[in-house]
Amino acid sequence: MAERIALATDVLRHRGPDQSDTHYSERIALGAVRLKIIDLQGGDQPFFSDDLNTVLVFNGEIYNHAEIRAELETLGHEFISRCDTEVVLRAFLQWDTNCFARFRGMFALALWNEPKRRLILARDRVGIKPLYVHRRQDDIFFASELKSLFAHEEIPRELDHSALSYYLALNYVPGPFTLVKGIEKLAPGSWLEWNNGRVRTESFWNLSFQKDPRWTLETASLALDDLMKSSVREHMISDVPVGIWLSGGVDSSAVLHYTRQSTSSRISTFSIGFAGRSFDESGPAREIAKRYGAQHFELDLNPSLDLEDAIHNIVYYSDEPFADAGAVPLWFLSKLSRESVTVALSGEGSDELFGGYVTYRADRLAQSAKRIPELARRSLLKFLRYWPVSNDKISFEYKMKRFLEGSLLPSDEAHTYWNGSFSHAQQAALLSCPRENSVRDLFNDQIPCRCHGYLTRYLAFDQRYYLTDDLLQKVDRMSMAHSLEVRPPYLDHRIIEFAASLPDNLKIDGRRQKVILKHLMKNKLPDFILNRSKTGLDIPTHDWFRGPLRPLLEETLNPQTVEDTGLFRPGAIQQLISDHREGRANLGFHLWGLLILFLWIKQWKIQTTSIPSAEETQASLVSRPA
């Protein structure tokens, strides 16, 4: 047991290179690694115990630990350190699982009580920190990353075919699924109790999208201003250098503004650009950093940086594949940031809270487009397919084709299709054995918001799945691979609850998006930030697969390898590659997901040929938590 837990801990060393520790008893083995953010003063071990009865393994930060500590001290608790880890333990000893709702922060943790043989696992409200669980008869295995579970030889590495269908439909795997059969993600905002082999789970936070009609633009702006000040101030708590990931958009620029209000120290900012673009993507970030007196660092992402090596590293550190090429700039951004800081603040979550994605407007426009006869839309789509293909991912022809294709799908499926994934029909043509589950199952089971209108429904979906299982997972893996802690101030649960209470017109009003945030920052940020069109990181995936990454793509997805997995029809994949290579279509996003999937299967020796029975598929659907 000692050798296995040491190995399982060692493969997580990148998450905490400063220290590691283990704990054993007759019934449990625990391991943890630590990234030093706070000088603990009196207790540098990642474990605290109360008479050796209760032991804590903790990953994350509790930003309000000082006020919780003060309350606990009035209740008679004595502390030997000033870190949040001990506060978590003593809060649990005082309030048991009710303590989790008191925490503001990001965390994944395990608490073990030896006399009661009771284990508690818990994860923060939106899943900023990961936590994987595998049950094997009466035993339970858990870890921050899949690779730590893979250190246990008895845990099988068999592909979950239902999860594969979701991966193709969403570009990521939604919780509780993973691509490994039998391993699940603990749901955000919940805890799991294992007691002598018996398991139960319970939520400690559920977001309610009950809109408060009393909000006006002015009153909501004042409230958000107070919330942002408080959240950014708390997220800056650290004894090591803190920087900001700066895209030049309103989200990260607002974080920079409130950071400047909270400190007189010089701030470090970091951004990524792409070579060969017709516009300077780093320009706005560079300019706003200059205005706030920040020390700005930027990197031009180009093929000379060895993209292929980065991709192999991404596959290893990602654990579970996500078909999001944004991992590449985040890989290099994390590497750049770690040279100067240990903690970075990001603008993650703002788009999902305040309606920042153009897909929300597409959802609304698609409802109008459906009034046009389907035959007319199909005819226009056929006509557009004869247009020359542009390499620009945001070209008119690309967006128009994608929109028309989405308008022919059910509304829920269209919402996820806008992001460059495979439709249900496309999967049927691609997979050797298509599955029957679809993204509509996720909507029906998890998003009871249809009565609130399309915007709330899709914001709820994106917060529950896209934010947690794509964006936050991507940021966590890429940053922690470089021992960098990234903190998202917008995901303070008080801001999330505030955003959920806002009327739709304070988020999207006609063509205006993120209305409330932009109104708040109107007299704080310059116009070139507030009025900048949202393009995100314009990742040249289409170009890469016709250029520097073409050999890797064709080698990885060669017909024999595809046939050996038994997952896809080799001819169908070769047709995708050919259409993209010859310029008949821009399929860079689709091919990216397939490339990463096959590299991941090879990296972790995943068994793919076991096809689940219909009974197993039905059991999988029934067991999904409501």
PEVEN-V374402 format. One record per pair of residues at least 4 apart in sequence whose C-alpha atoms are under 6 Angstrom apart, sorted by the first residue. I is the first residue (numbers start at 0). J is the second residue. Records with the same first field share a line. If there is no record, write none. Layout:
I: J ; J
This chain:
4: 8
5: 9
7: 147 ; 150
8: 30
12: 16
13: 480 ; 482
14: 479 ; 482
15: 32 ; 33 ; 34
16: 34
17: 33 ; 34
18: 32 ; 33
19: 31 ; 32
20: 30 ; 31
21: 29 ; 30
22: 28 ; 29
23: 27 ; 28
36: 237 ; 238 ; 239
37: 237 ; 238
39: 43 ; 80 ; 81 ; 82
40: 80
41: 79 ; 80
42: 80
46: 55
47: 54
48: 53 ; 54
49: 53
52: 112 ; 113
53: 111 ; 112
54: 110 ; 111
55: 109 ; 110
56: 108 ; 109
57: 108
58: 106 ; 107
59: 105 ; 106
60: 104 ; 105
61: 83 ; 103 ; 104
62: 103 ; 104 ; 233
63: 103
64: 68 ; 83
68: 86
71: 76
72: 76
86: 90
90: 94 ; 98
91: 95 ; 98
94: 98
100: 203
105: 123 ; 127
106: 122 ; 123 ; 128
107: 121 ; 122 ; 128
108: 120 ; 121
109: 119 ; 120
110: 118 ; 119
111: 117 ; 118
112: 116 ; 117
117: 193 ; 194
118: 192 ; 193
119: 191 ; 192
120: 190 ; 191
121: 189 ; 190
122: 187 ; 188
123: 187 ; 188
124: 187 ; 188
125: 187
126: 187 ; 467
127: 471
129: 143
130: 142 ; 143 ; 184 ; 185
131: 141 ; 142 ; 183 ; 184
132: 140 ; 141 ; 182 ; 183
133: 139 ; 140 ; 182
134: 138 ; 139
137: 196
145: 318
156: 179 ; 605
157: 179 ; 180 ; 605 ; 606
158: 178 ; 179 ; 180 ; 606 ; 607
159: 178 ; 179 ; 180
162: 178
165: 169 ; 172
166: 170 ; 171 ; 172
167: 421
168: 420 ; 421
169: 415 ; 420
170: 321 ; 322 ; 420
171: 321 ; 469
173: 464 ; 468
174: 184
175: 183 ; 184
176: 183
177: 183
188: 202 ; 203 ; 204
189: 201 ; 202 ; 203
190: 200 ; 201
191: 199 ; 200
192: 198 ; 199
193: 197 ; 198
208: 499
209: 500
210: 500 ; 501 ; 502
211: 500
214: 219
215: 219
220: 519
223: 227
227: 231
230: 488
231: 488
232: 261
240: 340 ; 341
241: 340 ; 342 ; 343
242: 267 ; 268 ; 343
243: 268 ; 343 ; 344
244: 268 ; 269 ; 345
245: 251 ; 268 ; 269 ; 270 ; 284
246: 270 ; 284
247: 283 ; 284
248: 528
249: 253 ; 528 ; 529
250: 346
251: 346
254: 258
265: 293
266: 293
267: 293 ; 294 ; 295
268: 295
269: 295 ; 296 ; 297
270: 297
271: 297 ; 298 ; 299
272: 280 ; 281 ; 299 ; 300
273: 299 ; 300
274: 301
288: 293
289: 293
302: 306
313: 317
314: 599
317: 476
320: 596
322: 592
326: 330
328: 332
329: 333
330: 477
333: 478
336: 340
337: 341
341: 483
342: 483 ; 484 ; 485
343: 485
344: 485 ; 486 ; 487
345: 487
346: 487
347: 487
348: 489
349: 353
350: 354 ; 355
351: 458 ; 462
352: 498
353: 506 ; 513
354: 506 ; 513
355: 512 ; 513
361: 365
365: 406
395: 399
396: 400
398: 402
405: 413
408: 413
416: 420
419: 588
421: 425
426: 430
427: 433
429: 567 ; 568 ; 571
430: 566 ; 567 ; 568
431: 566 ; 567 ; 568
441: 445
442: 446
444: 625
448: 456
449: 456
455: 459
460: 464
461: 465 ; 466
462: 466
464: 468
465: 469
466: 470 ; 471
467: 471
468: 472
469: 473
471: 475
474: 478
475: 479
476: 480
478: 483
479: 483
504: 508
505: 514 ; 515
506: 512 ; 513 ; 514
507: 511 ; 512
517: 521
520: 524
526: 530
527: 531
540: 587
541: 587
543: 547 ; 548
544: 548 ; 549
545: 549 ; 580
550: 554
551: 555
553: 557
558: 569
561: 569
562: 569
564: 607
565: 608
574: 578
576: 580
577: 581
578: 583 ; 584
579: 584 ; 585 ; 586
587: 591
590: 594
600: 604 ; 605
611: 615
